[in-house]
Amino acid sequence: MRKAFAAALLLALAACGQPSAGGAVRVTLVQGLAGEEFYETMACGARAKAKELGVELEVQGPQKFDPTLQTPIVNSVVAAQPDALLIAPTDVKAMIAPLTQAKQRNIKIILVDTVVEDASIGLSRISTDNVKGGAAAAKALSEQIGGKGKVLVISTDPGVSTVDARIKGFEEEIKAAHPGVSSLGVQYSHNDVGEASKIVNAALAKDPDLAGVFATNLNSATGAGTALQQAGKLGQVKMVGFDAGPAQVKQLKDGVVQALIAQLPGEIGAKGVEQAFAAVKGQQVTAAIPTDATIVTRENVDTPEVRKVLYKAGC
């Protein structure tokens, strides 16, 4: 009896983290922020690919882009023991510990959009080439301000891999190829619209000749746009934003921003499910998959090619 029990226990442990015989692969996608158009578009791409592959997909996400809110979700997912976890980590350091727990339970981890500093976490890392995207933003903003003037970068918080990379690309491009453009550096809004507005108000008071703003995400652009409107500077101080959800596109059409850098979150989600499926099935997994970005302007926003890359609020 004891031998039979021990054998059964060993078989159960060996199967831990593997799909049951004949059963569907179970995957959970943990978004960076539930309900946000970027992540909803990612979920749509993931769901479509999951349906194609016969994968059982669950989607969860925190109500704020915050590791203290994402961590308990990951802990709950780990306890449920899916075969694979797709996740957009909300912090490069804080999310290492909960993801290490998932890894120790033999859950296959695929990082989508954002990453963590521990290179051993994430069998595949799929995201926009954000350095390239930041460089594209620098080129677009320089063109908007005629290649000269002071520019300010507004971001969320340091330690978020995607926006850190955008800043890096932006600053490197300005330094290397736009000698007439002077960077005033980076200020952080903590992803708060009101704080971004305060930052721009203070910048305009200190540098009334401010020529441009690079807003690395929606809330930064929204807050900056409010400040520029209140100061009567809309269209005078040029702004380039990142992402292309309905709110960003409205900002573009209203003249709050002059250009957007659109990512491909649907493609990121689809490729994430593909890589998770391959990992669970013991097939080859691609360690790093960069995706493209598109510059969107008022001139091209309604073209068929660009409309394809605009984000959706739902599937």
C-alpha positions in Angstrom: 0.0 0.0 0.0 2.8 2.4 0.9 4.7 1.6 -2.3 1.6 2.2 -4.3 0.9 5.5 -2.6 4.6 6.6 -3.0 4.4 5.7 -6.7 1.2 7.7 -7.2 2.8 10.7 -5.4 5.9 10.6 -7.6 3.7 10.5 -10.7 1.7 13.5 -9.4 4.8 15.4 -8.7 6.3 14.6 -12.1 3.1 15.8 -13.8 3.1 19.1 -11.9 3.0 22.0 -14.3 2.2 19.7 -17.3 -1.1 19.5 -19.1 -3.1 16.4 -18.3 -3.2 13.7 -20.9 -5.5 14.7 -23.7 -6.3 18.0 -21.8 -6.0 21.5 -23.2 -3.0 23.6 -22.3 -4.0 26.1 -19.6 -2.5 29.6 -19.8 -3.2 32.7 -17.7 -2.4 36.2 -18.9 -1.7 38.7 -16.2 -2.0 42.2 -17.6 -0.1 45.3 -16.4 -3.4 47.1 -16.0 -6.9 45.7 -16.4 -9.2 47.6 -18.7 -6.5 49.7 -20.4 -6.8 49.7 -24.2 -3.2 48.5 -24.7 -3.7 45.5 -22.5 -7.2 44.8 -23.7 -5.9 44.7 -27.3 -3.1 42.4 -26.1 -5.8 40.1 -24.6 -7.8 40.1 -27.8 -4.7 38.9 -29.7 -4.0 36.3 -27.1 -7.6 35.1 -27.1 -7.7 34.7 -30.9 -4.5 32.7 -30.9 -5.7 30.6 -27.9 -8.9 29.7 -29.8 -6.8 28.8 -32.8 -4.5 26.5 -30.8 -7.1 25.0 -28.5 -5.6 26.7 -25.4 -7.7 27.5 -22.3 -6.9 31.1 -21.6 -7.7 33.1 -18.5 -7.1 36.9 -18.3 -6.5 38.9 -15.1 -5.0 42.2 -14.2 -4.7 44.8 -11.4 -6.7 48.0 -11.3 -3.5 50.1 -11.2 -0.1 49.5 -12.7 1.4 48.7 -9.3 3.4 45.7 -8.2 1.7 45.6 -4.8 -1.6 45.0 -6.6 -0.1 42.6 -9.2 1.8 40.4 -6.8 -1.3 38.9 -5.0 -2.8 38.2 -8.5 0.3 36.3 -9.4 0.3 34.4 -6.1 -3.3 33.4 -6.8 -2.4 32.2 -10.3 0.5 30.2 -9.0 -1.8 28.5 -6.5 -4.1 27.5 -9.3 -1.2 26.0 -11.2 -1.8 26.7 -14.9 0.6 25.3 -17.4 2.0 28.7 -18.4 1.9 32.3 -17.3 2.0 35.3 -19.6 2.7 38.4 -17.7 3.5 42.1 -18.1 5.5 42.7 -14.9 4.8 46.1 -13.3 8.3 46.5 -11.9 11.7 45.2 -12.9 12.7 44.3 -9.3 9.5 43.9 -7.2 8.0 41.2 -9.5 11.1 38.9 -9.4 10.1 37.2 -6.1 6.5 36.2 -7.1 7.7 35.1 -10.6 10.4 33.0 -9.0 7.7 31.2 -7.0 5.9 30.5 -10.3 9.1 29.2 -11.9 9.8 26.9 -8.9 6.4 25.4 -9.5 7.4 24.6 -13.1 4.9 27.0 -14.6 6.2 28.2 -17.9 6.7 32.0 -17.8 6.5 34.2 -20.9 7.1 37.9 -20.4 5.0 40.2 -22.6 5.5 44.0 -23.0 7.6 44.5 -19.8 10.3 42.5 -18.2 12.2 41.9 -14.9 15.9 42.3 -14.3 16.5 38.6 -13.6 17.3 37.2 -17.0 16.5 33.7 -15.9 12.8 34.5 -15.6 10.9 34.3 -18.9 11.5 31.6 -21.4 10.5 34.2 -24.0 10.4 38.0 -23.8 8.1 39.6 -26.3 7.8 43.4 -26.5 8.0 46.4 -28.7 11.6 47.6 -29.5 11.0 50.5 -27.1 14.5 51.9 -27.6 13.7 52.2 -31.3 10.3 53.6 -30.4 11.8 56.3 -28.2 14.2 57.2 -31.0 11.2 57.5 -33.4 9.5 59.8 -30.9 12.6 62.0 -30.8 12.7 62.2 -34.6 9.0 63.1 -34.7 9.3 65.7 -32.0 12.4 67.3 -33.5 10.6 67.6 -36.8 7.6 69.2 -35.2 9.7 71.9 -33.5 11.8 72.6 -36.5 14.9 70.9 -35.1 15.5 73.4 -32.4 14.3 74.3 -28.9 13.9 72.9 -25.4 12.1 69.6 -24.8 10.9 67.8 -21.7 10.2 64.1 -21.1 7.4 63.1 -18.8 7.3 59.5 -17.7 5.6 57.3 -15.1 8.1 55.9 -12.6 11.7 54.7 -12.9 11.9 50.9 -12.9 9.3 50.2 -15.6 11.3 48.5 -18.3 9.3 49.8 -21.3 9.3 53.5 -20.5 12.9 53.3 -19.3 13.8 52.0 -22.7 11.7 54.7 -24.5 13.5 57.4 -22.5 16.9 55.8 -23.4 16.1 55.7 -27.1 14.7 59.3 -27.0 17.7 60.8 -25.3 20.3 58.9 -27.4 18.6 60.0 -30.6 18.4 63.7 -29.5 22.1 63.6 -28.5 23.3 61.9 -31.6 21.3 63.5 -34.4 19.5 66.7 -33.2 22.1 69.3 -32.1 19.6 72.1 -32.1 17.4 70.3 -29.6 18.1 70.8 -25.9 16.7 68.2 -23.4 15.5 69.4 -20.1 15.6 65.8 -18.8 13.0 63.5 -17.4 10.3 64.1 -14.8 8.1 61.4 -13.3 4.3 61.8 -12.9 3.8 58.4 -11.1 1.3 57.7 -13.8 -1.0 60.4 -12.4 -2.7 62.9 -14.7 -2.7 65.7 -12.1 1.0 65.3 -11.4 1.8 65.4 -15.1 -0.2 68.6 -15.4 1.7 70.1 -12.4 5.1 69.2 -14.0 4.2 71.0 -17.3 2.9 74.0 -15.5 6.2 74.2 -13.5 8.2 73.7 -16.7 6.4 76.5 -18.5 7.0 78.8 -15.6 10.7 78.0 -15.5 11.2 77.8 -19.3 8.5 79.8 -21.1 10.2 79.0 -24.4 9.6 75.3 -23.9 9.2 73.9 -27.4 8.2 70.3 -27.0 7.1 67.4 -24.7 7.6 63.7 -25.1 5.0 61.9 -23.0 5.9 58.2 -22.6 2.3 57.1 -21.9 -1.4 58.1 -21.9 -1.7 59.7 -18.5 1.5 61.7 -19.0 0.1 63.0 -22.3 -3.3 63.7 -20.8 -1.9 65.7 -17.9 0.5 67.6 -20.1 -2.3 68.4 -22.5 -4.4 69.8 -19.8 -1.6 72.1 -18.6 -0.9 73.3 -22.2 -4.5 74.0 -22.8 -4.9 76.0 -19.6 -1.7 78.0 -20.5 -3.0 78.6 -24.1 -0.1 76.7 -25.5 -1.8 73.9 -27.3 -0.2 73.5 -30.7 2.5 76.0 -29.8 4.3 73.5 -27.5 4.4 70.4 -29.6 3.9 67.0 -28.0 4.6 63.4 -29.1 2.9 60.6 -27.1 3.2 56.8 -26.9 0.4 54.4 -27.6 -2.7 54.7 -29.8 -5.9 53.9 -27.9 -9.2 55.8 -28.4 -8.2 58.5 -25.9 -4.8 59.1 -27.6 -6.3 59.2 -31.0 -8.8 61.8 -29.8 -5.9 63.8 -28.4 -4.2 63.6 -31.8 -7.3 64.7 -33.7 -7.9 67.6 -31.2 -4.4 68.9 -31.7 -3.3 68.1 -28.1 -0.5 65.8 -29.4 1.1 66.1 -32.9 2.2 62.5 -33.2 1.7 59.1 -31.5 4.0 56.0 -31.4 1.6 53.0 -31.8 2.7 49.6 -30.6 1.3 46.2 -31.7 -0.1 44.8 -28.5 -2.4 42.3 -30.3 0.6 40.8 -32.0 2.5 40.7 -28.6 -0.5 38.7 -27.0 -0.7 36.3 -29.9 3.0 35.6 -30.0 2.9 35.2 -26.2 0.3 32.4 -26.5 2.3 30.7 -29.3 5.4 30.7 -27.2 3.6 29.5 -24.1 2.0 26.6 -26.1 5.4 25.7 -27.5 7.1 25.7 -24.0 4.4 23.5 -22.5 4.6 21.1 -25.4 8.4 20.9 -25.2 8.8 22.6 -28.5 11.4 25.2 -29.4 10.9 28.6 -27.8 12.3 31.9 -29.1 14.0 33.8 -26.3 13.4 37.3 -27.5 10.8 38.6 -30.0 10.8 42.3 -30.8 7.8 43.9 -32.4 7.5 47.1 -34.4 6.0 50.5 -33.8 4.3 53.0 -36.1 4.3 56.8 -36.1 0.7 58.0 -36.3 -0.1 61.6 -37.3 -3.3 63.5 -38.2 -2.4 63.0 -41.8 -2.3 59.2 -41.7 -4.5 58.3 -38.8 -7.5 57.4 -41.0 -5.6 55.4 -43.6 -6.4 51.6 -43.7 -2.8 50.7 -42.8 -2.7 52.8 -39.6 -6.3 52.0 -38.5 -5.2 48.4 -38.2 -2.7 49.3 -35.4 -5.0 51.5 -33.3 -5.9 49.9 -30.0 -9.3 48.6 -29.1 -11.3 48.8 -25.8 -12.4 45.2 -26.3 -12.7 42.3 -28.8 
